[in-house]
Amino acid sequence: MTSQRLLNLYMAAFLLFMFTPLLLMIVTSFNNASPPSVTDWRGLTGKWYSFFWVDQAQLRADPVLRALDRGRFVACFGNSLKVAAAVVPIALLLGLSGAVFLTRWRSRANGLLWWVLLSPMLAPGIVLGLSALVFWGRLGVNAGLFTIVMAQVTFVAGYPMLILMARLQRQPVELEEAALDLGATPFRVFRRITLPFLLPALASSAVIAFLASMENYNTTMFAKGGSCTFATEIGAMARNPNGHPPVINAVGTVIILLTVSATLAHTFLLRKEGRG
């Protein structure tokens, strides 16, 4: 057996290991059985998807759906959007500040600052969540959406910082120096030269920060107090001792379809631009 064939077999096994659970989740989201099952097939259904828009009479008629609180689930999803709407701009601002600072300020302390700014990304989510809870509690702030935002920002800001640093390291510094020599102020140089160069990286950073905020569970779980988010509510539903409802499978399937659709659209646009 050649090394290339061995590598191909390994990649096939790896992809099978990664994607088989997702395919099973998609299949069980159409099975009229609760908890979800692949072996116990009870007929094709779409009611796990229609859970979010059917009227109350249909919900009460189903023994599984009537046990679920649709209003709370939608409210928790709304809380996640509110948290992300605050986390993304703050994380972008902090990440941009850290990236500019580390790439433009030359000092012996850069190595130390690098690890200090990245340490929240390496810390366990439980530690970040409890730290935010204790810190803001000492200041008289009750746990809720605000503490979730503060806890998430501590590590989400690291993602934009790394992306923006990689972009800034490819920018010719001579352009900024030439503008300064010609009399431009540092703010004008940043606004007219650096910021336009960073726009693609800022857009990518915003998407990654949004996804990191929406899916975060560990940090949010310990900082939320009596509030809830999309991730924590799904986690609570998954801990049902009688098995989680297939509604979770339906939600996961929709997320996968949206992700794949966005990826395909991005690839199509890139190829279209390449042909142009």
C-alpha positions as CSV (number, residue, x, y, z in Angstrom):
1,M,0.0,0.0,0.0
2,T,1.4,3.4,-1.0
3,S,1.6,6.3,1.3
4,Q,-0.9,8.3,-0.8
5,R,-3.5,5.5,-0.6
6,L,-2.9,5.3,3.2
7,L,-3.5,9.0,3.4
8,N,-6.6,8.8,1.3
9,L,-8.0,6.0,3.6
10,Y,-7.2,8.1,6.7
11,M,-9.0,11.2,5.2
12,A,-12.0,9.1,4.2
13,A,-12.2,7.6,7.8
14,F,-11.8,11.1,9.3
15,L,-14.6,12.6,7.1
16,L,-16.8,9.7,7.9
17,F,-16.2,10.1,11.6
18,M,-16.9,13.8,11.4
19,F,-20.0,13.9,9.2
20,T,-21.9,10.7,10.0
21,P,-23.4,12.1,13.3
22,L,-24.6,15.2,11.3
23,L,-26.2,13.0,8.6
24,L,-27.9,10.9,11.3
25,M,-29.2,14.1,13.0
26,I,-30.7,15.3,9.7
27,V,-32.4,11.9,9.1
28,T,-33.8,11.7,12.6
29,S,-35.2,15.3,12.3
30,F,-37.8,13.8,9.8
31,N,-38.6,10.8,11.9
32,N,-41.9,10.8,13.8
33,A,-40.3,9.4,17.0
34,S,-39.3,11.1,20.2
35,P,-36.6,10.8,21.5
36,P,-34.9,10.8,18.1
37,S,-34.1,7.4,16.7
38,V,-32.6,6.0,13.5
39,T,-33.6,2.3,14.1
40,D,-37.1,3.0,15.3
41,W,-38.7,4.6,12.3
42,R,-42.3,5.7,12.8
43,G,-43.0,7.6,9.6
44,L,-41.9,10.7,7.8
45,T,-42.9,14.0,9.4
46,G,-42.1,17.7,9.3
47,K,-43.8,18.6,12.5
48,W,-40.5,19.2,14.3
49,Y,-39.8,22.0,11.9
50,S,-43.4,23.4,12.0
51,F,-43.1,23.7,15.8
52,F,-42.2,27.3,15.4
53,W,-45.2,28.5,13.4
54,V,-48.1,26.1,13.9
55,D,-51.1,27.4,16.0
56,Q,-51.6,26.6,19.6
57,A,-54.3,24.0,18.9
58,Q,-52.0,21.9,16.9
59,L,-49.3,22.2,19.6
60,R,-51.7,21.1,22.3
61,A,-52.8,18.1,20.2
62,D,-49.3,16.7,20.0
63,P,-48.0,14.9,23.2
64,V,-44.4,15.9,22.6
65,L,-44.8,19.4,21.3
66,R,-47.2,20.5,24.0
67,A,-44.5,19.9,26.6
68,L,-42.2,22.4,25.0
69,D,-42.4,26.2,25.7
70,R,-42.2,27.8,22.2
71,G,-42.4,31.3,23.6
72,R,-39.4,30.8,25.9
73,F,-37.4,29.2,23.1
74,V,-38.0,32.1,20.8
75,A,-37.3,34.6,23.6
76,C,-34.0,32.9,24.3
77,F,-33.0,33.1,20.6
78,G,-33.9,36.8,20.8
79,N,-31.6,37.2,23.8
80,S,-28.8,35.6,21.8
81,L,-29.3,38.1,19.0
82,K,-29.2,41.0,21.6
83,V,-26.0,39.6,23.1
84,A,-24.3,39.2,19.7
85,A,-25.4,42.7,18.7
86,A,-23.4,44.0,21.6
87,V,-20.5,41.6,21.6
88,V,-19.6,41.9,17.9
89,P,-18.9,45.7,17.8
90,I,-17.1,45.7,21.1
91,A,-15.0,42.7,20.1
92,L,-14.2,44.3,16.8
93,L,-13.1,47.6,18.5
94,L,-11.0,45.8,21.1
95,G,-9.6,43.4,18.5
96,L,-8.7,46.2,16.1
97,S,-7.0,48.1,19.0
98,G,-5.0,45.1,20.0
99,A,-4.0,44.3,16.4
100,V,-2.8,47.8,15.7
101,F,-1.0,48.1,19.0
102,L,0.9,44.8,18.6
103,T,1.8,45.3,14.9
104,R,2.7,49.0,15.0
105,W,4.2,49.5,18.5
106,R,7.7,48.0,18.7
107,S,8.7,47.1,22.2
108,R,10.3,44.4,24.2
109,A,7.0,44.0,26.0
110,N,5.2,42.9,22.8
111,G,5.7,39.2,23.6
112,L,4.2,39.6,27.0
113,L,1.3,41.7,25.7
114,W,0.7,39.1,23.1
115,W,0.1,36.4,25.7
116,V,-1.9,38.7,28.0
117,L,-4.3,39.6,25.2
118,L,-4.7,36.0,24.1
119,S,-4.9,34.4,27.5
120,P,-8.7,34.7,27.7
121,M,-9.0,32.5,24.5
122,L,-7.0,29.8,26.3
123,A,-8.8,30.0,29.6
124,P,-11.6,27.6,30.3
125,G,-15.1,29.0,29.7
126,I,-16.2,28.2,33.2
127,V,-13.4,30.4,34.6
128,L,-14.4,33.3,32.4
129,G,-18.1,33.0,33.2
130,L,-17.6,32.7,37.0
131,S,-15.0,35.5,36.9
132,A,-17.5,37.9,35.2
133,L,-20.2,36.8,37.6
134,V,-18.2,37.5,40.7
135,F,-16.6,40.7,39.4
136,W,-19.8,42.4,38.3
137,G,-21.7,41.0,41.4
138,R,-19.2,42.8,43.6
139,L,-20.1,46.0,41.8
140,G,-23.8,45.4,42.4
141,V,-24.7,44.3,38.9
142,N,-27.0,41.3,38.8
143,A,-26.3,38.4,36.5
144,G,-28.1,38.7,33.2
145,L,-27.5,39.7,29.6
146,F,-25.0,42.4,30.6
147,T,-22.8,39.9,32.4
148,I,-23.1,37.5,29.4
149,V,-21.9,40.3,27.1
150,M,-18.9,41.1,29.3
151,A,-18.0,37.5,29.8
152,Q,-18.1,36.7,26.1
153,V,-16.2,39.8,25.0
154,T,-13.2,38.7,27.1
155,F,-12.5,35.8,24.7
156,V,-14.4,36.7,21.5
157,A,-12.2,39.8,21.0
158,G,-9.2,37.5,20.5
159,Y,-10.6,36.2,17.2
160,P,-10.8,39.6,15.5
161,M,-7.4,40.5,16.9
162,L,-5.7,37.5,15.3
163,I,-7.4,38.0,11.9
164,L,-6.7,41.7,11.8
165,M,-3.1,41.2,12.9
166,A,-2.6,38.8,10.0
167,R,-4.0,41.4,7.6
168,L,-2.0,44.3,9.0
169,Q,1.2,42.3,8.7
170,R,0.7,42.2,5.0
171,Q,0.2,45.9,4.6
172,P,3.2,47.9,3.5
173,V,4.1,50.2,6.4
174,E,5.8,52.5,3.9
175,L,2.4,53.7,2.8
176,E,1.5,55.0,6.2
177,E,5.0,56.5,6.7
178,A,4.8,58.3,3.4
179,A,1.4,59.8,4.3
180,L,2.7,61.0,7.6
181,D,5.7,62.6,5.9
182,L,3.4,64.4,3.5
183,G,1.6,66.0,6.5
184,A,-1.4,63.7,7.2
185,T,-2.4,63.2,10.8
186,P,-2.3,59.7,12.3
187,F,-6.1,59.6,12.4
188,R,-6.3,60.6,8.7
189,V,-3.8,57.9,7.8
190,F,-5.7,55.3,9.7
191,R,-9.1,56.4,8.2
192,R,-7.9,56.8,4.6
193,I,-5.2,54.0,4.3
194,T,-5.3,51.4,7.1
195,L,-9.1,51.1,7.6
196,P,-10.0,50.5,3.9
197,F,-7.2,47.9,3.8
198,L,-8.8,46.2,6.8
199,L,-12.4,46.1,5.6
200,P,-12.4,42.5,4.3
201,A,-10.8,41.3,7.5
202,L,-13.2,43.3,9.6
203,A,-16.1,41.7,7.8
204,S,-14.7,38.2,8.3
205,S,-14.0,39.0,12.0
206,A,-17.6,40.2,12.5
207,V,-19.0,36.9,11.1
208,I,-16.7,34.8,13.3
209,A,-17.4,36.9,16.4
210,F,-21.2,36.6,15.7
211,L,-21.0,32.8,15.4
212,A,-18.7,32.5,18.5
213,S,-21.2,34.5,20.5
214,M,-24.3,32.6,19.3
215,E,-22.9,29.1,19.9
216,N,-21.1,29.8,23.2
217,Y,-22.3,27.7,26.1
218,N,-19.8,27.2,28.9
219,T,-19.0,30.9,29.5
220,T,-22.7,31.9,29.0
221,M,-24.0,29.2,31.3
222,F,-22.1,30.5,34.3
223,A,-22.7,34.2,33.6
224,K,-26.4,34.2,32.6
225,G,-28.0,34.2,36.1
226,G,-31.8,33.8,35.4
227,S,-31.5,34.7,31.7
228,C,-31.3,32.3,28.8
229,T,-29.8,32.2,25.4
230,F,-30.2,30.0,22.3
231,A,-27.2,27.8,23.3
232,T,-28.2,27.4,27.0
233,E,-31.8,26.6,26.2
234,I,-30.9,23.9,23.7
235,G,-28.5,22.6,26.4
236,A,-31.3,22.5,28.9
237,M,-33.6,20.7,26.4
238,A,-30.8,18.2,25.7
239,R,-30.5,17.3,29.3
240,N,-34.1,15.9,29.4
241,P,-33.8,12.6,31.3
242,N,-36.4,11.1,28.9
243,G,-34.3,12.1,25.8
244,H,-34.1,15.4,24.0
245,P,-37.0,16.4,21.7
246,P,-36.4,16.1,17.9
247,V,-37.0,19.9,17.7
248,I,-33.3,20.2,18.5
249,N,-32.4,18.0,15.5
250,A,-34.6,20.2,13.3
251,V,-32.8,23.4,14.6
252,G,-29.4,21.7,14.0
253,T,-30.5,20.7,10.4
254,V,-31.5,24.3,9.6
255,I,-28.2,25.6,10.9
256,I,-26.3,23.1,8.8
257,L,-28.3,24.1,5.7
258,L,-27.7,27.8,6.3
259,T,-24.0,27.2,6.8
260,V,-23.6,25.1,3.7
261,S,-25.7,27.5,1.6
262,A,-23.5,30.5,2.8
263,T,-20.3,28.5,1.9
264,L,-21.6,27.6,-1.5
265,A,-22.7,31.2,-2.2
266,H,-19.3,32.5,-1.1
267,T,-17.5,30.0,-3.3
268,F,-19.6,30.8,-6.3
269,L,-19.0,34.5,-5.9
270,L,-15.2,34.0,-5.6
271,R,-15.2,31.9,-8.8
272,K,-17.3,34.5,-10.6
273,E,-14.9,37.3,-9.5
274,G,-12.0,35.1,-10.6
275,R,-13.5,34.7,-14.1
276,G,-14.1,38.4,-14.3
